[in-house]
Amino acid sequence: MKYALSLAAVFAAVSAAAPPDLPLGSSLDECLRAQSGAVLAPGDQAYDSARETYNSRTTFSPQYVVQPTSLSDVQHSVRCASQYNVAVTSKSGGHGYAGFAIGGEDGDLTLDMSNLKTLNVDDNGLVHAGTGIHLGELYQGIFDQGGWALPGGTCPQVGIGGHTAFGGYGPLSRKSGFLLDKVTAAEVVFANGTSATVSEGDDVFFAVTGAAPSFAAVTQFTYQAEPAPANTVTFKYGMYGRTLEESVQAFNGYQNFMNGDIPNDFYAIVTLGADSIELSGNYFGSQDDFNNIVQPLLEAVGVRDGDNQDVSQDANFITAYTKTSGDLSSTHVAPDSFYSKSLMTNEPLSMDEIYSFFGYLKYDATNAQNDGYSWYIIVDPYNGAIHDVSTDARSFPHRSALLDFQFFAYSGADEQTLFSLVDGMVDSITTSPEAAYPNYVDARLVNWQGLYYGSNYVRLQQIKGAVDPANTFRFPQSGKSGL
């Protein structure tokens, strides 16, 4: 085996800090209420808003939603749940696609981390961030405290807890890696209510950086930030009315360009709609250098003079980010009913695969849209600095991917049609997926263990047995049959 599971170190971490000396009570309700955080049950006024998630199709009813105000509150809540054999999940922003933050099924204890919003940055860019913080708050806060930046997604409403735990990809990722690659330590609460700070070299740290909610409740992440880029070019090119052949050639031009010898400072994604191909992204450098880099890409995808074009340059990193993300102070997004899947590929698609993919989009998916089912697909480049990290440095293993597809469909009246529409998108490319991105979680995914964690799954199972033998931290893709 290429690792040695240090069980002694794991057990030491689990017993590192004693849980708070609060009574366990004669019932779970009595136990939970012996703390300072709010305890919400079905019927309470704030219960429904506390259990709200981004995907209204995945609404579940936790037995309790606890809103801790301190580490000791989290410790006591977890200790209560363990005593009464109730599953524990953590909700940071509630943006997950399958509702796993509120259990993924009824009856769990949800820890709503929204009150844990500490954010401190030292002079060296070391960031201590409570897991109740949202991405927009993180980006604005660390920039204001010294001009720092971190890689991560572009939706400001997303909570940093789940986003960090399962990856954290965004415009800076080709330059700097995933958000979880910037984690240097995590403050966690184990199933017995003890707490510890885990860091590089710990087995628990390995588990937390890729699969945290299966192992512990994370109350704070420590990140190593970097100076924000001094100059950012933001661009968007909208192409409409392309034929099947033109669409195929455009996509092939994009994937081959992103697989070529280009600087990691350059980031470009493709967004596909029923009659549109949008090329957008950022370059973290000068306008002149951007012009030289992007011109071959524009030629490869077939951008024309009449296509929509929007290119701007900003010296202020936050100003540039708001052009993509909108208001960074926004922490809530109205729920919608949708279904999403992901697909990660290590090589460019073959021409046969591209023709099959766009043939499906031009006909089957367009027909679905005509029937009231809206959809889009985002294709991201997962190379650059991401490839510089070994597959076993974090439990997140995907270090050889070239492209990540997010297939997203919503509205419409029939759930099965929604499933079929998105399944068909994936199947038009391959019926044997290599990998999937856990931050675009799919509750229907077959072989999620292998697709999310690859060869790291065996090690994760062993760590799970050491730190959470009673399986307190569990949800449908982290139960007794899973991690």
GUFIRO-569532 format. One line per 3 residues: number of its first residue (from 1); their letters; for each residue y, z, x of N, C-alpha, C. Coordinates in steps of 0.05 Angstrom, whole numbers. Example, Ala and Ser with C-alpha at 12.3 -4.5 7.8 and 13.67 -1.06 7.14 Angstrom:
BEGIN
1) as) -114/156/264/-90/156/246/-66/156/264; -45/142/257/-21/143/273/1/157/258
***
This chain:
BEGIN
1) mky) -24/0/17/0/0/0/25/0/18; 47/-13/9/70/-15/26/90/8/22; 82/29/7/99/52/4/81/76/2
4) als) 92/99/8/78/124/6/93/142/-14; 82/147/-37/95/162/-57/97/191/-48; 121/201/-43/125/228/-33/126/248/-56
7) laa) 102/255/-66/100/272/-90/113/300/-84; 110/310/-60/122/336/-54/153/335/-58; 165/313/-49/194/310/-52/201/307/-82
10) vfa) 184/293/-97/189/290/-125/189/317/-139; 168/332/-134/166/359/-147/189/377/-139; 197/375/-114/220/391/-105/245/383/-120
13) avs) 249/357/-125/272/349/-139/272/359/-168; 248/359/-180/245/367/-208/252/396/-212; 248/413/-191/253/441/-193/278/449/-178
16) aaa) 296/430/-172/318/435/-155/339/454/-167; 343/453/-193/363/470/-205/352/480/-231; 353/507/-235/342/519/-259/358/510/-284
19) ppd) 344/507/-307/359/501/-331/375/524/-340; 395/520/-357/412/541/-367/396/562/-382; 404/587/-380/389/609/-392/398/613/-421
22) lpl) 391/593/-438/398/595/-466/372/597/-483; 373/610/-506/349/614/-521/338/588/-532; 312/586/-533/299/562/-545/297/563/-575
25) gss) 301/587/-587/302/589/-616/275/586/-629; 275/589/-655/251/587/-671/247/559/-682; 265/541/-677/263/513/-687/280/496/-668
28) lde) 276/470/-669/292/451/-653/321/453/-661; 327/455/-687/354/457/-696/368/482/-684; 355/505/-686/366/530/-675/370/528/-645
31) clr) 351/516/-632/352/513/-603/376/496/-595; 380/473/-608/401/454/-600/429/466/-604; 432/483/-625/458/493/-632/467/516/-614
34) aqs) 451/524/-595/459/545/-577/472/533/-552; 491/514/-557/505/501/-535/532/493/-545; 549/482/-526/576/475/-534/579/447/-546
37) gav) 561/429/-540/564/402/-551/558/400/-580; 570/379/-593/565/375/-622/536/367/-626; 524/376/-648/497/370/-656/498/357/-683
40) lap) 491/332/-685/493/316/-710/466/310/-721; 462/314/-747/437/308/-761/443/289/-784; 423/275/-794/427/257/-817/442/272/-840
43) gdq) 463/259/-850/479/272/-871/505/283/-861; 507/289/-834/532/298/-823/552/275/-822; 577/282/-824/598/262/-827/599/242/-804
46) ayd) 596/252/-780/598/235/-756/572/223/-747; 550/228/-762/524/220/-753/521/189/-751; 530/175/-772/526/146/-773/541/132/-751
49) sar) 566/141/-745/581/128/-724/568/134/-697; 557/158/-694/545/166/-668/519/150/-663; 505/141/-683/480/126/-679/485/96/-681
52) ety) 509/87/-684/515/59/-686/509/45/-659; 497/21/-661/492/4/-638/504/-23/-643; 505/-39/-621/517/-66/-622/502/-84/-641
55) nsr) 476/-82/-642/459/-99/-658/452/-86/-684; 465/-94/-706/460/-81/-732/432/-86/-742; 418/-105/-730/390/-110/-738/371/-89/-728
58) ttf) 380/-72/-709/363/-52/-698/376/-24/-702; 376/-15/-727/388/10/-734/365/31/-739; 367/53/-724/347/74/-726/360/101/-732
61) spq) 343/120/-740/353/146/-748/342/168/-730; 357/175/-709/348/198/-693/346/224/-709; 328/241/-701/327/267/-714/353/283/-709
64) yvv) 364/280/-685/390/292/-678/404/273/-658; 431/273/-660/447/261/-639/464/284/-628; 460/290/-603/475/311/-589/497/299/-572
67) qpt) 521/310/-573/543/300/-557/551/321/-536; 536/322/-514/542/343/-494/569/340/-481; 580/363/-473/606/363/-460/604/370/-430
70) sls) 579/376/-421/575/385/-394/546/380/-385; 542/382/-359/515/380/-349/496/401/-361; 506/425/-364/489/447/-376/482/441/-404
73) dvq) 499/428/-420/492/419/-447/469/400/-446; 470/380/-428/448/361/-426/422/375/-419; 424/393/-399/400/408/-391/387/423/-414
76) hsv) 404/437/-429/393/452/-452/381/434/-473; 394/412/-480/384/394/-500/357/383/-492; 354/375/-467/329/364/-458/307/385/-458
79) rca) 315/409/-450/296/432/-451/286/437/-479; 304/436/-499/297/440/-527/277/418/-536; 284/393/-529/267/371/-538/239/373/-526
82) sqy) 238/381/-500/212/384/-487/196/407/-501; 209/429/-508/196/451/-521/184/443/-547; 198/425/-562/189/418/-589/177/390/-590
85) nva) 171/379/-566/156/353/-564/170/331/-579; 196/328/-574/212/307/-587/221/288/-565; 219/262/-569/227/242/-550/257/243/-545
88) vts) 265/238/-520/294/238/-512/302/211/-503; 325/201/-513/337/177/-503/367/183/-498; 380/166/-482/408/169/-475/424/145/-485
91) ksg) 447/151/-496/465/129/-505/491/132/-490; 497/110/-475/522/110/-459/543/95/-475; 538/69/-480/557/53/-497/545/43/-522
94) ghg) 518/43/-524/505/33/-548/505/3/-551; 508/-11/-528/510/-40/-528/482/-54/-525; 461/-38/-521/435/-49/-518/426/-66/-542
97) yag) 410/-87/-536/404/-106/-557/382/-97/-576; 366/-76/-568/343/-68/-584/345/-41/-596; 368/-28/-593/372/-1/-604/356/21/-590
100) fai) 347/16/-565/331/36/-551/347/61/-544; 374/58/-542/390/81/-536/389/102/-558; 383/94/-582/379/114/-604/350/115/-612
103) gge) 332/110/-593/304/114/-597/287/90/-599; 298/68/-611/282/45/-616/263/49/-639; 263/73/-651/247/80/-674/259/107/-684
106) dgd) 252/115/-708/264/139/-719/253/164/-707; 269/186/-707/259/212/-701/263/224/-674; 277/210/-656/281/220/-629/305/239/-627
109) ltl) 310/249/-604/335/263/-598/352/245/-580; 375/236/-590/392/219/-575/414/235/-561; 417/232/-535/439/244/-521/462/224/-519
112) dms) 483/229/-535/506/212/-535/525/222/-512; 527/206/-491/541/215/-467/572/210/-468; 582/204/-491/610/195/-494/631/215/-484
115) nlk) 624/240/-482/643/260/-472/642/263/-442; 623/251/-428/620/254/-399/635/231/-386; 661/235/-382/679/213/-373/693/219/-347
118) tln) 682/237/-331/695/242/-305/696/217/-288; 718/211/-275/720/188/-258/738/195/-234; 726/198/-211/740/205/-186/733/185/-164
121) vdd) 753/177/-149/748/159/-126/761/171/-101; 746/173/-79/758/184/-55/770/162/-38; 781/169/-15/796/150/1/778/128/13
124) ngl) 752/133/13/733/113/24/720/96/3; 729/99/-22/718/83/-44/693/94/-56; 686/119/-51/663/131/-63/670/141/-92
127) vha) 657/130/-111/663/133/-140/643/152/-153; 653/173/-166/637/191/-182/644/186/-211; 625/175/-227/631/167/-254/611/178/-274
130) gtg) 621/192/-294/604/202/-315/594/179/-332; 570/182/-343/556/160/-357/567/156/-385; 588/170/-393/601/163/-418/623/143/-415
133) ihl) 628/135/-390/649/115/-384/639/87/-391; 658/70/-401/652/42/-406/662/25/-383; 651/0/-381/657/-17/-358/687/-22/-355
136) gel) 701/-27/-376/730/-32/-374/744/-8/-363; 736/16/-372/748/40/-362/742/44/-332; 717/37/-324/710/40/-296/726/21/-279
139) yqg) 728/-4/-287/743/-24/-270/772/-16/-268; 785/-10/-291/813/-3/-290/818/23/-275; 800/43/-279/804/68/-266/801/67/-236
142) ifd) 781/53/-225/778/53/-196/799/35/-183; 809/15/-198/830/-2/-187/856/14/-186; 861/30/-206/885/47/-206/884/69/-185
145) qgg) 860/77/-178/857/99/-158/852/88/-130; 865/66/-123/864/57/-95/857/28/-92; 857/12/-114/853/-17/-111/824/-24/-106
148) wal) 805/-9/-117/777/-14/-113/764/-31/-134; 741/-42/-128/726/-58/-148/696/-54/-145; 682/-59/-167/652/-58/-167/642/-82/-182
151) pgg) 618/-92/-174/606/-114/-190/595/-103/-216; 594/-119/-236/584/-111/-262/592/-131/-283; 584/-127/-308/588/-146/-329/617/-148/-338
154) tcp) 622/-167/-356/649/-174/-364/655/-163/-392; 637/-149/-405/643/-138/-432/653/-109/-428; 679/-104/-432/690/-77/-426/678/-55/-443
157) qvg) 666/-61/-466/656/-41/-484/629/-30/-475; 615/-43/-456/589/-34/-448/590/-8/-432; 572/11/-438/571/36/-424/558/32/-396
160) igg) 568/47/-377/557/44/-350/529/54/-347; 520/72/-364/494/84/-361/471/64/-362; 468/51/-384/447/31/-386/452/6/-369
163) hta) 477/-2/-367/484/-26/-352/476/-22/-323; 482/1/-312/475/7/-284/445/10/-281; 432/24/-300/404/31/-298/386/6/-298
166) fgg) 395/-16/-311/377/-39/-313/388/-64/-298; 408/-61/-281/417/-83/-266/447/-82/-262; 462/-95/-279/491/-96/-277/501/-120/-263
169) ygp) 500/-143/-276/507/-169/-264/535/-178/-274; 551/-190/-257/577/-200/-266/589/-219/-245; 615/-225/-248/628/-245/-231/627/-238/-201
172) lsr) 626/-213/-194/625/-205/-165/597/-204/-154; 577/-210/-170/549/-205/-161/540/-224/-139; 548/-249/-140/540/-267/-118/553/-258/-91
175) ksg) 576/-244/-94/590/-234/-70/580/-207/-62; 573/-189/-82/568/-161/-75/543/-150/-87; 527/-165/-102/502/-155/-113/506/-144/-141
178) fll) 485/-130/-151/485/-117/-177/501/-91/-175; 509/-81/-198/522/-55/-199/503/-33/-189; 477/-36/-195/458/-15/-186/454/-16/-156
181) dkv) 461/-38/-143/460/-40/-114/482/-23/-101; 502/-16/-116/525/0/-106/521/29/-111; 499/37/-124/494/65/-130/484/78/-104
184) taa) 496/100/-96/488/116/-73/474/142/-81; 479/151/-105/467/176/-115/470/177/-145; 453/194/-157/454/198/-186/448/227/-193
187) evv) 464/238/-210/459/265/-220/442/262/-245; 418/275/-245/399/271/-266/389/298/-277; 379/297/-302/366/320/-314/338/312/-321
190) fan) 319/327/-311/290/322/-315/281/334/-342; 256/328/-349/245/336/-374/243/366/-378; 241/381/-357/240/410/-360/268/423/-360
193) gts) 289/407/-360/316/417/-360/328/423/-333; 313/419/-312/325/422/-285/342/398/-279; 361/402/-260/378/379/-252/377/376/-222
196) atv) 383/352/-213/384/346/-184/402/322/-180; 411/320/-155/424/295/-146/405/280/-128; 397/256/-136/378/240/-121/393/218/-107
199) seg) 383/210/-84/397/190/-68/376/172/-53; 387/153/-38/370/134/-24/347/147/-9; 323/137/-12/300/148/1/283/165/-17
202) ddv) 295/175/-40/279/190/-59/264/171/-78; 240/179/-85/225/164/-104/239/163/-131; 251/185/-139/265/186/-165/289/167/-164
205) ffa) 303/165/-141/325/147/-139/316/118/-142; 293/112/-130/281/85/-134/277/80/-164; 266/99/-178/261/95/-207/286/93/-223
208) vtg) 306/109/-216/331/109/-231/346/82/-228; 344/70/-205/358/45/-200/341/21/-210; 338/20/-236/322/-2/-248/309/7/-274
211) aap) 304/33/-278/289/42/-301/296/70/-309; 321/79/-305/329/107/-308/320/120/-334; 325/108/-358/319/123/-382/290/131/-387
214) sfa) 272/120/-371/244/127/-373/237/153/-358; 255/162/-341/249/183/-322/267/208/-325; 292/205/-333/310/227/-333/335/219/-349
217) avt) 352/239/-355/378/234/-367/398/233/-344; 411/211/-340/431/208/-318/458/217/-329; 471/236/-317/496/246/-326/520/235/-309
220) qft) 513/227/-284/534/216/-267/522/197/-246; 536/175/-241/528/157/-219/550/159/-198; 541/157/-173/559/154/-150/556/126/-139
223) yqa) 578/111/-138/578/84/-128/595/81/-102; 588/62/-86/605/55/-63/621/30/-72; 646/34/-77/663/11/-85/673/-4/-60
226) epa) 685/-26/-65/697/-42/-43/725/-50/-51; 742/-57/-31/769/-66/-39/768/-89/-58; 784/-88/-78/786/-110/-97/795/-136/-83
229) pan) 785/-159/-91/794/-184/-78/825/-187/-80; 836/-197/-58/865/-200/-57/875/-223/-73; 857/-241/-80/865/-265/-95/841/-275/-111
232) tvt) 846/-281/-136/824/-290/-154/833/-315/-169; 817/-336/-168/821/-360/-184/802/-358/-208; 813/-361/-232/796/-361/-256/797/-389/-268
235) fky) 773/-400/-275/772/-427/-285/754/-430/-309; 760/-451/-325/743/-458/-348/747/-488/-354; 724/-501/-356/724/-529/-363/706/-533/-387
238) gmy) 717/-544/-409/702/-548/-433/695/-577/-438; 670/-583/-441/660/-610/-445/647/-612/-472; 655/-632/-487/645/-635/-515/635/-664/-520
241) grt) 617/-666/-539/608/-692/-548/591/-707/-528; 577/-693/-510/560/-707/-491/534/-715/-504; 524/-738/-495/498/-747/-504/476/-730/-492
244) lee) 452/-734/-501/429/-720/-489/427/-726/-459; 429/-751/-452/427/-759/-424/450/-746/-407; 474/-747/-418/497/-735/-403/494/-705/-400
247) svq) 483/-692/-421/479/-663/-420/458/-656/-399; 437/-671/-398/416/-666/-378/427/-669/-350; 442/-691/-346/453/-695/-319/473/-674/-311
250) afn) 489/-664/-331/508/-643/-326/495/-618/-317; 474/-610/-331/460/-585/-325/446/-588/-298; 434/-610/-293/421/-614/-267/441/-613/-244
253) gyq) 464/-624/-248/485/-623/-228/494/-595/-223; 496/-579/-244/504/-551/-241/483/-535/-225; 458/-537/-233/437/-520/-220/434/-528/-191
256) nfm) 435/-553/-185/432/-562/-157/456/-553/-140; 479/-554/-151/503/-545/-136/501/-515/-130; 493/-499/-151/492/-470/-147/469/-462/-128
259) ngd) 450/-480/-125/427/-475/-107/433/-485/-79; 457/-496/-75/464/-507/-49/479/-488/-31; 490/-498/-11/504/-482/10/533/-478/2
262) ipn) 538/-458/-15/564/-452/-25/571/-422/-18; 596/-415/-15/603/-388/-8/596/-368/-30; 589/-344/-23/583/-323/-43/608/-315/-59
265) dfy) 631/-322/-49/656/-316/-64/659/-333/-89; 643/-353/-91/645/-372/-114/624/-365/-135; 633/-362/-160/616/-355/-183/622/-374/-206
268) aiv) 601/-387/-216/604/-405/-238/581/-403/-257; 586/-401/-283/565/-400/-304/569/-424/-322; 548/-430/-337/548/-450/-358/542/-437/-384
271) tlg) 558/-443/-404/553/-433/-432/548/-458/-449; 526/-458/-463/517/-480/-479/520/-474/-509; 531/-492/-524/533/-490/-553/521/-515/-566
274) ads) 524/-517/-592/511/-540/-606/522/-566/-597; 548/-568/-590/559/-593/-582/578/-588/-558; 572/-568/-541/590/-562/-520/576/-552/-495
277) iel) 588/-558/-472/580/-547/-446/605/-536/-433; 605/-510/-429/629/-498/-416/622/-488/-389; 637/-496/-369/634/-487/-342/657/-468/-336
280) sgn) 651/-443/-328/672/-424/-323/664/-405/-300; 684/-390/-291/678/-371/-270/702/-363/-254; 697/-354/-229/718/-344/-212/713/-352/-183
283) yfg) 734/-355/-168/732/-357/-139/750/-335/-127; 739/-319/-109/753/-297/-98/764/-306/-70; 785/-323/-72/798/-334/-48/822/-350/-56
286) sqd) 831/-368/-39/855/-382/-44/851/-406/-63; 873/-415/-75/872/-438/-92/863/-463/-77; 873/-467/-53/866/-491/-37/836/-491/-31
289) dfn) 825/-468/-23/796/-468/-17/780/-472/-43; 790/-461/-65/776/-466/-91/775/-496/-97; 798/-509/-94/799/-538/-101/778/-553/-85
292) niv) 775/-547/-59/756/-561/-42/727/-555/-51; 722/-530/-59/694/-522/-66/687/-534/-93; 705/-533/-113/698/-539/-140/696/-569/-145
295) qpl) 710/-585/-130/711/-614/-136/683/-627/-137; 665/-622/-117/638/-633/-119/623/-623/-144; 628/-599/-153/615/-588/-177/625/-603/-201
298) lea) 651/-607/-203/662/-622/-226/651/-650/-228; 648/-662/-205/636/-689/-205/606/-688/-213; 592/-667/-204/564/-665/-210/558/-660/-239
301) vgv) 575/-645/-253/571/-640/-281/585/-660/-299; 602/-677/-288/614/-698/-303/638/-690/-319; 655/-672/-308/680/-665/-321/699/-689/-321
304) rdg) 711/-694/-344/728/-718/-347/757/-709/-350; 775/-728/-346/804/-722/-348/812/-711/-375; 798/-720/-396/806/-711/-423/793/-684/-432
307) dnq) 776/-673/-415/763/-648/-422/783/-625/-420; 777/-604/-435/794/-580/-433/792/-567/-406; 814/-561/-393/814/-549/-367/835/-527/-365
310) dvs) 826/-504/-355/844/-481/-353/838/-468/-326; 857/-470/-307/853/-458/-281/878/-442/-274; 874/-417/-266/897/-400/-259/890/-383/-234
313) qda) 911/-373/-221/908/-358/-196/923/-332/-199; 910/-309/-191/923/-283/-194/918/-267/-169; 939/-253/-160/937/-235/-137/927/-208/-146
316) nfi) 931/-201/-172/922/-176/-183/894/-180/-195; 875/-166/-184/847/-169/-193/843/-162/-222; 855/-141/-232/852/-132/-260/864/-153/-278
319) tay) 887/-164/-271/899/-186/-287/879/-209/-290; 866/-216/-269/847/-238/-270/823/-230/-288; 814/-206/-285/791/-197/-301/796/-197/-331
322) tkt) 821/-190/-338/827/-189/-367/827/-217/-379; 831/-238/-363/829/-265/-374/801/-272/-384; 781/-259/-371/754/-263/-380/745/-242/-400
325) sgd) 753/-217/-395/742/-195/-410/759/-186/-433; 785/-192/-433/803/-182/-454/812/-153/-447; 819/-138/-467/830/-111/-463/809/-93/-451
328) lss) 814/-83/-426/795/-67/-412/793/-39/-424; 812/-31/-440/811/-4/-453/794/-4/-478; 784/-27/-486/768/-29/-510/740/-16/-506
331) thv) 732/2/-523/706/15/-521/688/11/-545; 697/-5/-564/680/-10/-588/680/-39/-595; 657/-49/-603/654/-76/-613/640/-75/-639
334) apd) 650/-90/-659/638/-90/-686/609/-99/-684; 590/-85/-696/562/-93/-695/557/-120/-709; 537/-134/-700/529/-159/-712/498/-159/-712
337) sfy) 487/-176/-728/458/-179/-729/450/-203/-713; 434/-198/-691/427/-220/-673/400/-216/-661; 391/-236/-646/367/-233/-630/372/-248/-604
340) sks) 362/-236/-582/367/-248/-556/342/-246/-538; 338/-265/-521/317/-264/-501/330/-273/-474; 315/-268/-453/324/-278/-426/301/-291/-412
343) lmt) 308/-307/-392/289/-321/-375/301/-324/-347; 287/-314/-327/296/-318/-300/278/-337/-285; 290/-356/-272/274/-377/-257/281/-376/-228
346) nep) 261/-379/-211/265/-378/-182/273/-405/-169; 268/-426/-184/274/-453/-174/290/-468/-195; 304/-490/-187/317/-507/-207/296/-517/-226
349) lsm) 304/-521/-251/287/-534/-271/280/-562/-263; 256/-571/-269/249/-599/-265/264/-616/-285; 265/-642/-280/278/-660/-299/264/-660/-326
352) dei) 237/-658/-325/222/-657/-350/229/-632/-366; 233/-610/-352/240/-585/-366/268/-586/-378; 286/-599/-363/314/-601/-373/315/-619/-398
355) ysf) 300/-642/-397/299/-659/-420/288/-645/-444; 266/-630/-440/254/-615/-462/274/-595/-473; 287/-580/-456/306/-560/-463/329/-571/-480
358) fgy) 342/-592/-470/365/-603/-484/356/-619/-509; 332/-630/-508/322/-643/-532/319/-622/-555; 309/-598/-548/307/-577/-568/335/-569/-578
361) lky) 354/-566/-560/381/-558/-568/394/-579/-585; 391/-604/-578/404/-625/-593/394/-629/-621; 368/-622/-625/356/-628/-651/349/-602/-666
364) dat) 329/-587/-656/319/-564/-671/341/-542/-673; 354/-536/-651/374/-515/-651/399/-523/-667; 406/-549/-666/429/-559/-682/423/-558/-711
367) naq) 398/-564/-719/390/-562/-747/391/-534/-756; 384/-515/-740/385/-486/-747/414/-478/-751; 432/-488/-734/460/-482/-738/471/-493/-764
370) ndg) 462/-516/-771/470/-528/-796/460/-511/-820; 439/-496/-815/428/-478/-836/441/-450/-836; 460/-446/-818/475/-421/-818/468/-402/-795
373) ysw) 452/-411/-776/445/-395/-753/461/-403/-729; 480/-386/-720/497/-392/-697/482/-384/-672; 488/-397/-650/474/-391/-625/491/-400/-601
376) yii) 486/-389/-578/496/-398/-553/477/-390/-531; 480/-402/-508/463/-396/-485/481/-394/-460; 478/-372/-445/492/-368/-420/473/-371/-397
379) vdp) 480/-387/-377/464/-390/-353/480/-381/-329; 469/-360/-316/482/-348/-293/467/-354/-267; 481/-356/-245/467/-358/-218/461/-331/-207
382) yng) 436/-326/-202/427/-299/-192/420/-301/-162; 437/-313/-146/431/-315/-118/454/-303/-102; 459/-313/-78/480/-301/-62/471/-274/-51
385) aih) 489/-254/-52/483/-227/-42/460/-213/-55; 454/-221/-80/431/-210/-94/405/-213/-78; 403/-236/-64/379/-242/-49/377/-226/-23
388) dvs) 398/-212/-15/399/-197/10/384/-170/8; 377/-162/-16/363/-136/-20/334/-141/-25; 317/-125/-12/288/-129/-15/279/-122/-43
391) tda) 256/-133/-52/247/-129/-79/238/-100/-85; 232/-84/-64/223/-57/-68/244/-36/-59; 269/-44/-55/290/-25/-48/299/-10/-73
394) rsf) 299/-23/-96/304/-12/-122/281/-19/-140; 278/-4/-162/256/-12/-180/262/-38/-194; 288/-46/-196/296/-73/-205/287/-93/-184
397) phr) 268/-111/-190/255/-126/-169/266/-155/-165; 283/-165/-182/288/-193/-183/308/-202/-162; 297/-209/-138/314/-216/-115/309/-244/-106
400) sal) 294/-259/-121/289/-287/-113/298/-307/-134; 310/-297/-155/317/-315/-178/340/-333/-170; 341/-356/-182/364/-374/-180/381/-373/-205
403) ldf) 367/-375/-228/382/-377/-253/372/-355/-272; 390/-344/-288/382/-327/-310/394/-338/-336; 377/-343/-356/385/-353/-382/386/-330/-402
406) qff) 408/-329/-417/409/-311/-439/411/-328/-465; 391/-326/-481/390/-341/-506/398/-322/-529; 418/-329/-544/430/-311/-563/435/-325/-590
409) ays) 423/-314/-612/427/-326/-638/433/-304/-658; 449/-311/-678/457/-290/-697/463/-302/-724; 468/-285/-744/473/-292/-772/448/-305/-784
412) gad) 452/-320/-805/428/-330/-819/415/-309/-836; 399/-317/-855/388/-298/-874/360/-288/-867; 345/-304/-851/317/-297/-847/312/-289/-818
415) eqt) 301/-265/-814/296/-255/-787/275/-271/-772; 255/-280/-786/234/-295/-773/244/-322/-763; 263/-334/-778/275/-359/-769/292/-354/-744
418) lfs) 305/-331/-743/320/-323/-719/302/-321/-695; 279/-308/-699/260/-305/-677/250/-333/-668; 243/-349/-687/232/-376/-681/252/-393/-666
421) lvd) 277/-391/-674/298/-407/-661/300/-400/-631; 301/-374/-625/305/-365/-598/279/-369/-582; 256/-363/-594/231/-368/-580/228/-397/-572
424) gmv) 237/-414/-590/236/-443/-584/253/-451/-561; 275/-438/-557/292/-444/-534/277/-438/-508; 265/-415/-507/249/-408/-483/226/-427/-479
427) dsi) 211/-431/-500/187/-447/-498/193/-476/-491; 217/-485/-497/224/-513/-489/226/-516/-459; 230/-493/-445/231/-494/-416/204/-487/-404
430) tts) 192/-465/-413/166/-456/-403/153/-438/-423; 126/-439/-424/111/-420/-439/98/-399/-421; 105/-399/-395/95/-379/-376/119/-368/-360
433) pea) 135/-351/-372/159/-341/-358/152/-326/-333; 169/-328/-313/165/-314/-287/177/-285/-289; 200/-282/-302/213/-256/-302/234/-256/-325
436) ayp) 242/-232/-332/263/-228/-353/282/-206/-344; 306/-207/-354/327/-188/-346/328/-165/-365; 322/-140/-356/320/-118/-375/346/-110/-389
439) nyv) 369/-118/-379/394/-112/-393/397/-130/-417; 382/-152/-419/381/-168/-443/354/-161/-457; 351/-136/-463/324/-126/-471/315/-140/-497
442) dar) 289/-145/-497/276/-159/-520/253/-142/-529; 255/-130/-553/235/-112/-563/209/-127/-570; 209/-153/-572/185/-169/-578/172/-181/-553
445) lvn) 182/-174/-530/173/-187/-506/144/-179/-499; 127/-198/-496/99/-194/-487/99/-191/-457; 84/-172/-446/82/-167/-417/110/-160/-406
448) wqg) 124/-142/-420/150/-134/-410/147/-119/-383; 125/-105/-380/121/-90/-355/123/-108/-331; 108/-130/-331/109/-149/-309/134/-165/-307
451) lyy) 145/-173/-330/169/-190/-330/194/-174/-322; 195/-149/-328/218/-133/-321/215/-121/-293; 191/-112/-285/188/-96/-261/170/-108/-240
454) gsn) 155/-129/-246/139/-142/-226/120/-123/-212; 118/-126/-186/99/-109/-170/109/-80/-168; 133/-74/-175/143/-46/-174/133/-29/-197
457) yvr) 120/-41/-216/111/-26/-240/91/-5/-233; 73/-10/-215/52/9/-208/65/34/-196; 84/31/-178/98/54/-166/113/69/-187
460) lqq) 125/55/-206/140/69/-227/121/86/-244; 98/76/-250/79/92/-266/72/118/-251; 68/117/-225/61/141/-210/84/161/-209
463) ikg) 109/151/-206/132/169/-207/135/182/-234; 130/166/-255/132/176/-282/113/199/-286; 88/196/-277/69/218/-279/77/243/-265
466) avd) 92/240/-244/101/264/-228/125/278/-241; 144/263/-251/169/276/-260/170/280/-290; 154/266/-305/154/269/-335/126/267/-346
469) pan) 108/285/-338/80/283/-347/76/285/-377; 94/298/-391/91/300/-420/104/277/-435; 116/258/-420/128/234/-431/151/241/-450
472) tfr) 168/258/-442/191/266/-458/211/243/-461; 217/229/-439/236/207/-440/220/182/-448; 222/174/-473/205/152/-482/219/136/-504
475) fpq) 213/111/-505/222/93/-526/201/70/-527; 204/50/-544/181/31/-547/173/16/-522; 191/12/-503/183/0/-478/183/20/-455
478) sgk) 177/45/-462/174/66/-443/157/89/-453; 136/82/-469/119/102/-480/94/106/-464; 74/119/-477/49/125/-463/34/100/-453
481) sgl) 39/78/-467/26/53/-459/44/38/-439; 68/49/-434/86/36/-415/90/53/-390; 115/58/-383/121/74/-359/113/103/-364
***
